[in-house]
């Protein structure tokens, strides 16, 4: 398969000063602030090994301002060291401290810059040429020979550290981005049916919009919903009370879209039929009329059984996001049942998103799943046929490099 972007095969990297943007946005314990899963860090291993004769400066984000997982990249650096890399951390992004540290990086070393989202301008989504004017790009790009983008998990975002550098530096895809694009392109090229989407987790506002786009492609035969997005649709359908909307950001606008989708695709969208709530610090499986305003933390057994049956009978399965609050083991059942069914499915199976992919690996199911993507929103956006911002930027860079 020919790609319209450049890869590490197309450039000289020996002795070069390389800026690499990766997505190592890890799961973090909200209480201890410790990283609980390093899957995304492990995923960039191949690219970093290839750059072992270069002077590497690594740039990444972790969480969002105000969120429980918005932390420094010091722990990530420690994990890179445990993986055998000569990695060091600087508590700066593009100031004098960072610039001095960058100038001192030697071949075979990796310098990790501070969380790029500590810089407010990084949160701006705009065309590549526009975000290239942000200070993070303007202050750093003259210090480098090459930009490598290996941040597939954030490929659907057009932010300064992701696409800005592609306008001012020779820019190529890292091995992870290259593998993701090749694998997902091949997997989505099939016309086999039934085509099943398993969609859960949070980030409801984004996922409702993506679900709308994906359903409009007429590719999906079954859309199985759980997690907070499942709760949203249950409220929209009048199955559970609106007071369960409290954890859902942007509920008012999202619930209107949910009602429209339920009306338009009544035979495709499949909602939970029962619930697992937390009662007296224990799991309690019940019908919706028995929930008594207890926290709704997982799909119930009837739902799980139905979803498992549909998944196993599918020709293609794409899964994104957990079915419940899987961090508590008793509420991980819906998610683990679904993942076991995906592993048992004889069709093409793709699991996307950090949490779900990490859980599949923890359950040792990765060798029975066609592909575990490092992308969540990026993977689902890819399925809609939308050209990912990261890919567009790298393709444009390839044209400039050719000229």
C-alpha positions as CSV (number, residue, x, y, z in Angstrom):
1,X,0.0,0.0,0.0
2,X,1.5,3.3,-1.1
3,X,1.1,6.2,1.4
4,X,1.0,9.9,0.3
5,X,3.2,10.8,3.3
6,X,6.9,10.4,4.1
7,X,8.1,7.9,6.7
8,X,11.4,7.2,8.5
9,X,12.5,5.3,5.4
10,X,12.6,8.5,3.4
11,X,15.0,10.6,5.5
12,X,18.5,10.6,6.9
13,X,18.2,10.5,10.7
14,X,21.8,9.6,11.8
15,X,23.2,12.4,13.9
16,X,20.2,14.7,13.3
17,X,18.4,16.7,16.0
18,X,14.9,15.3,15.8
19,X,11.7,16.6,17.4
20,X,9.2,13.8,17.9
21,X,5.5,14.3,18.9
22,X,4.0,11.3,20.5
23,X,0.8,10.4,22.2
24,X,1.7,8.9,25.6
25,X,-1.5,10.1,27.3
26,X,-1.7,7.4,30.0
27,X,-4.4,6.3,32.5
28,X,-3.7,7.9,35.8
29,X,-5.1,7.1,39.3
30,X,-7.1,10.1,40.2
31,X,-6.1,9.9,43.9
32,X,-2.4,9.0,43.8
33,X,-1.8,10.7,40.4
34,X,0.3,7.7,39.4
35,X,0.3,6.2,35.9
36,X,-1.6,2.9,36.0
37,X,-1.0,1.8,32.4
38,X,2.0,2.4,30.2
39,X,0.7,0.8,27.0
40,X,0.9,4.0,24.9
41,X,4.5,4.6,26.0
42,X,5.4,1.0,25.1
43,X,3.7,1.6,21.7
44,X,6.4,4.1,20.6
45,X,9.3,1.8,21.4
46,X,9.9,0.8,17.7
47,X,10.2,4.4,16.6
48,X,12.5,5.4,19.4
49,X,14.8,2.4,18.7
50,X,15.1,3.6,15.1
51,X,16.0,7.0,16.3
52,X,18.8,5.7,18.6
53,X,21.5,7.3,16.5
54,X,19.7,10.7,16.6
55,X,19.5,13.5,19.2
56,X,15.8,13.1,20.2
57,X,13.6,15.6,21.9
58,X,10.2,14.2,22.8
59,X,7.0,16.3,23.0
60,X,3.7,15.0,24.3
61,X,0.5,15.9,26.3
62,X,-1.1,14.3,29.4
63,X,-4.7,15.0,30.3
64,X,-6.4,18.4,30.0
65,X,-6.3,21.4,32.3
66,X,-8.5,20.8,35.3
67,X,-8.8,17.1,34.8
68,X,-7.6,14.4,37.3
69,X,-5.0,13.1,34.8
70,X,-3.4,16.5,34.0
71,X,0.1,15.9,35.3
72,X,3.7,16.5,34.4
73,X,5.7,14.1,32.1
74,X,8.2,13.2,34.8
75,X,6.6,9.8,35.4
76,X,6.6,9.1,31.6
77,X,10.3,9.8,31.5
78,X,11.0,7.4,34.3
79,X,9.1,4.7,32.4
80,X,11.2,5.4,29.3
81,X,14.3,4.9,31.5
82,X,12.9,1.6,32.7
83,X,12.5,0.6,29.1
84,X,16.2,1.1,28.6
85,X,16.3,4.5,27.0
86,X,18.7,7.3,28.0
87,X,15.9,9.7,28.8
88,X,15.9,12.9,30.9
89,X,13.2,15.4,31.7
90,X,13.1,19.2,31.6
91,X,10.4,21.2,33.4
92,X,10.0,23.6,30.4
93,X,8.5,23.5,26.9
94,X,10.1,26.3,24.9
95,X,11.7,28.7,27.3
96,X,15.5,29.2,27.9
97,X,15.7,26.2,30.2
98,X,14.3,23.9,27.5
99,X,16.4,25.5,24.7
100,X,19.6,25.0,26.8
101,X,18.7,21.3,27.5
102,X,17.9,20.8,23.8
103,X,21.3,22.1,22.7
104,X,23.0,19.6,25.0
105,X,21.2,16.4,23.8
106,X,23.7,13.9,22.4
107,X,23.2,11.0,19.9
108,X,21.3,8.2,21.5
109,X,19.7,10.4,24.2
110,X,16.1,11.4,24.6
111,X,15.0,14.7,26.2
112,X,11.4,14.8,27.3
113,X,9.8,18.3,27.4
114,X,7.1,19.3,29.9
115,X,3.4,18.5,29.1
116,X,2.7,20.7,26.1
117,X,-0.8,21.4,27.4
118,X,0.8,23.5,30.2
119,X,1.0,26.0,27.3
120,X,-2.4,27.6,26.7
121,X,-1.9,28.0,22.9
122,X,-1.6,24.2,22.5
123,X,-5.4,23.9,23.2
124,X,-6.3,25.9,20.1
125,X,-7.6,23.9,17.1
126,X,-7.0,25.6,13.8
127,X,-5.4,25.0,10.4
128,X,-1.8,24.0,10.4
129,X,-0.5,27.4,9.0
130,X,-2.4,29.2,11.7
131,X,-1.2,27.1,14.7
132,X,2.3,27.2,13.3
133,X,2.4,30.9,14.5
134,X,2.0,29.8,18.1
135,X,5.2,30.4,20.2
136,X,5.7,26.7,20.9
137,X,6.4,26.3,17.1
138,X,8.2,29.5,16.4
139,X,10.6,29.2,19.4
140,X,11.5,25.6,18.8
141,X,11.5,24.8,15.1
142,X,14.9,26.5,14.3
143,X,16.6,24.1,16.7
144,X,15.7,21.0,14.8
145,X,16.5,19.1,11.5
146,X,13.4,16.9,11.4
147,X,9.9,16.5,12.8
148,X,8.5,13.0,13.4
149,X,4.9,12.6,14.2
150,X,4.0,9.4,16.0
151,X,1.0,10.6,17.9
152,X,-1.8,8.6,16.3
153,X,-4.1,8.9,19.3
154,X,-4.3,12.6,18.8
155,X,-4.3,12.5,14.9
156,X,-7.8,14.0,14.7
157,X,-6.7,17.3,16.4
158,X,-5.2,20.2,14.6
159,X,-3.1,21.7,17.4
160,X,0.3,23.4,17.3
161,X,2.5,20.6,18.5
162,X,0.7,18.1,16.2
163,X,0.5,19.9,12.9
164,X,2.3,23.3,13.3
165,X,5.8,21.9,12.9
166,X,4.9,20.2,9.6
167,X,4.7,23.6,7.9
168,X,8.3,24.6,8.9
169,X,10.3,21.4,9.1
170,X,10.9,18.3,7.0
171,X,8.2,16.0,8.5
172,X,7.6,12.3,8.5
173,X,5.4,9.7,10.2
174,X,6.8,7.5,12.9
175,X,6.5,3.8,12.8
176,X,3.3,3.7,15.0
177,X,1.5,6.2,12.8
178,X,2.6,4.4,9.7
179,X,1.4,1.0,11.1
180,X,-2.0,2.4,12.3
181,X,-2.8,4.0,8.9
182,X,-1.9,0.9,6.9
183,X,-3.8,-1.5,9.3
184,X,-6.9,0.6,9.6
185,X,-7.0,1.3,5.8
186,X,-6.9,-2.4,5.1
187,X,-9.5,-3.2,7.8
188,X,-12.0,-0.6,6.6
189,X,-11.7,-1.6,3.0
190,X,-13.8,-4.7,3.5
191,X,-17.5,-4.8,2.5
192,X,-18.4,-7.7,4.8
193,X,-21.5,-7.6,7.1
194,X,-22.8,-7.6,9.8
195,X,-20.7,-4.6,10.7
196,X,-20.9,-3.9,14.4
197,X,-19.8,-0.8,16.4
198,X,-19.3,-1.1,20.2
199,X,-19.2,2.4,21.6
200,X,-18.8,3.3,25.3
201,X,-16.7,5.4,27.6
202,X,-17.0,9.2,28.3
203,X,-16.2,12.2,26.1
204,X,-19.8,12.0,25.1
205,X,-20.1,15.3,23.2
206,X,-17.4,14.1,20.7
207,X,-18.7,10.6,20.4
208,X,-22.2,11.6,19.6
209,X,-21.0,13.7,16.7
210,X,-18.8,10.9,15.5
211,X,-21.6,8.4,15.9
212,X,-23.8,10.6,13.8
213,X,-21.2,10.7,11.0
214,X,-20.5,7.0,11.2
215,X,-24.2,6.0,11.0
216,X,-24.6,8.3,8.0
217,X,-22.1,6.2,6.0
218,X,-24.6,3.3,6.1
219,X,-21.8,1.0,7.0
220,X,-23.0,0.1,10.5
221,X,-25.5,-2.7,11.1
222,X,-25.4,-2.7,14.9
223,X,-24.3,0.2,17.2
224,X,-24.1,-1.2,20.7
225,X,-23.9,1.6,23.2
226,X,-22.7,1.5,26.8
227,X,-20.8,3.7,29.3
228,X,-21.8,7.4,29.6
229,X,-22.8,7.5,25.9
230,X,-25.2,4.6,26.6
231,X,-26.6,6.5,29.6
232,X,-27.1,9.6,27.4
233,X,-29.2,7.6,24.9
234,X,-31.2,5.9,27.6
235,X,-32.1,9.3,29.0
236,X,-33.0,10.5,25.5
237,X,-35.2,7.5,25.1
238,X,-36.9,8.0,28.5
239,X,-35.6,4.7,29.9
240,X,-33.6,6.3,32.8
241,X,-34.2,9.6,34.7
242,X,-32.5,12.8,33.6
243,X,-30.6,13.1,37.0
244,X,-28.2,10.4,35.6
245,X,-27.0,13.1,33.2
246,X,-24.8,14.8,35.9
247,X,-21.5,13.3,34.8
248,X,-22.2,14.0,31.1
249,X,-20.5,17.2,29.8
250,X,-22.5,19.1,27.2
251,X,-25.6,17.1,28.0
252,X,-28.2,19.5,26.7
253,X,-26.9,19.7,23.1
254,X,-25.8,16.0,23.1
255,X,-29.2,14.7,24.2
256,X,-31.0,16.5,21.3
257,X,-28.6,14.8,18.8
258,X,-29.2,11.5,20.6
259,X,-33.0,11.8,20.2
260,X,-32.6,12.6,16.5
261,X,-30.4,9.6,16.0
262,X,-32.8,7.3,17.8
263,X,-35.6,8.5,15.6
264,X,-33.5,8.1,12.4
265,X,-31.8,4.7,13.2
266,X,-34.2,2.8,15.5
267,X,-33.1,-0.6,14.2
268,X,-29.4,0.1,14.3
269,X,-28.8,1.7,17.7
270,X,-29.0,-0.9,20.4
271,X,-29.2,0.4,24.0
272,X,-28.7,-1.4,27.4
273,X,-31.7,-3.3,28.6
274,X,-30.7,-3.4,32.3
275,X,-28.2,-1.9,34.7
276,X,-25.5,-2.6,37.3
277,X,-25.6,0.0,40.0
278,X,-23.6,0.5,43.2
279,X,-25.7,-0.1,46.3
280,X,-24.1,-0.4,49.8
281,X,-20.6,-0.4,48.1
282,X,-21.5,-3.5,46.1
283,X,-22.6,-4.3,42.6
284,X,-26.4,-4.7,42.2
285,X,-27.8,-5.9,38.8
286,X,-31.3,-4.6,38.2
287,X,-33.9,-3.4,35.8
288,X,-34.1,0.4,35.1
289,X,-37.1,0.9,37.4
290,X,-35.1,-0.6,40.3
291,X,-32.1,1.7,40.1
292,X,-33.3,4.0,42.9
293,X,-30.9,6.8,41.8
294,X,-27.9,4.6,42.8
295,X,-24.8,5.2,40.6
296,X,-25.2,3.6,37.2
297,X,-21.7,2.0,36.7
298,X,-22.1,-0.9,34.2
299,X,-24.4,-2.6,31.7
300,X,-26.4,-5.4,33.3
301,X,-26.3,-9.1,32.5
302,X,-29.2,-9.2,30.0
303,X,-27.5,-6.4,28.0
304,X,-24.1,-8.1,28.2
305,X,-25.5,-11.4,27.0
306,X,-27.2,-9.7,24.0
307,X,-24.1,-7.7,23.1
308,X,-21.9,-10.8,23.3
309,X,-24.2,-12.7,20.9
310,X,-24.2,-9.9,18.3
311,X,-20.4,-9.4,18.5
312,X,-19.7,-13.1,18.0
313,X,-21.9,-13.2,14.9
314,X,-20.4,-10.1,13.3
315,X,-18.1,-10.1,10.3
316,X,-16.5,-6.8,11.4
317,X,-16.3,-5.3,14.9
318,X,-14.9,-1.9,15.9
319,X,-14.9,-1.2,19.6
320,X,-14.1,2.1,21.3
321,X,-14.6,2.8,25.0
322,X,-15.5,0.7,28.1
323,X,-19.1,-0.3,28.9
324,X,-18.9,0.9,32.5
325,X,-16.7,2.1,35.3
326,X,-14.1,-0.6,34.7
327,X,-11.6,0.8,37.2
328,X,-13.7,-0.9,39.9
329,X,-13.3,-4.6,39.2
330,X,-16.9,-5.5,40.0
331,X,-18.1,-3.0,37.3
332,X,-15.6,-4.2,34.7
333,X,-17.8,-7.2,33.8
334,X,-19.7,-5.6,30.9
335,X,-16.4,-4.5,29.3
336,X,-14.6,-7.8,29.9
337,X,-17.6,-9.8,28.5
338,X,-17.5,-7.6,25.4
339,X,-13.7,-8.0,24.9
340,X,-13.9,-11.8,25.3
341,X,-16.6,-11.8,22.6
342,X,-14.4,-9.7,20.3
343,X,-11.6,-12.2,20.8
344,X,-13.9,-15.1,20.0
345,X,-15.3,-13.3,16.9
346,X,-14.0,-14.9,13.6
347,X,-14.3,-11.7,11.7
348,X,-12.1,-8.5,11.5
349,X,-11.8,-7.0,14.9
350,X,-10.4,-3.6,15.9
351,X,-10.2,-2.2,19.4
352,X,-9.5,1.5,19.7
353,X,-8.8,3.8,22.6
354,X,-6.3,3.7,25.4
355,X,-8.5,2.2,28.2
356,X,-10.1,-0.6,26.1
357,X,-6.9,-1.6,24.4
358,X,-5.1,-1.6,27.7
359,X,-7.7,-3.8,29.2
360,X,-7.6,-6.2,26.2
361,X,-3.8,-6.6,26.7
362,X,-4.2,-7.0,30.5
363,X,-6.7,-9.9,29.7
364,X,-4.1,-11.3,27.3
365,X,-6.5,-11.1,24.4
366,X,-4.3,-9.0,22.0
367,X,-3.1,-12.0,20.0
368,X,-6.8,-12.9,19.2
369,X,-7.8,-9.4,18.1
370,X,-7.0,-8.3,14.6
371,X,-5.7,-4.9,15.7
372,X,-5.5,-2.9,18.9
373,X,-5.2,0.8,17.9
374,X,-3.6,3.4,20.1
375,X,-6.3,5.8,18.9
376,X,-9.7,6.4,20.4
377,X,-11.3,9.4,18.7
378,X,-8.8,9.2,15.9
379,X,-9.8,5.6,15.1
380,X,-13.5,6.3,15.0
381,X,-12.9,9.5,12.9
382,X,-10.9,7.3,10.5
383,X,-13.9,5.0,10.2
384,X,-16.1,7.9,9.1
385,X,-13.9,8.5,6.1
386,X,-12.7,11.8,7.5
387,X,-9.1,12.6,6.6
388,X,-7.3,12.9,9.9
389,X,-5.6,16.3,10.5
390,X,-2.3,14.7,11.3
391,X,-2.4,12.8,8.0
392,X,-3.3,15.8,6.0
393,X,-0.5,17.8,7.5
394,X,2.1,15.1,6.8
395,X,0.8,14.7,3.2
396,X,1.2,18.5,2.7
397,X,4.7,18.3,4.2
398,X,5.6,15.4,1.8
399,X,4.6,17.6,-1.2
400,X,6.8,20.5,0.1
401,X,9.7,18.1,0.7
402,X,9.3,16.7,-2.9
403,X,9.4,20.2,-4.3
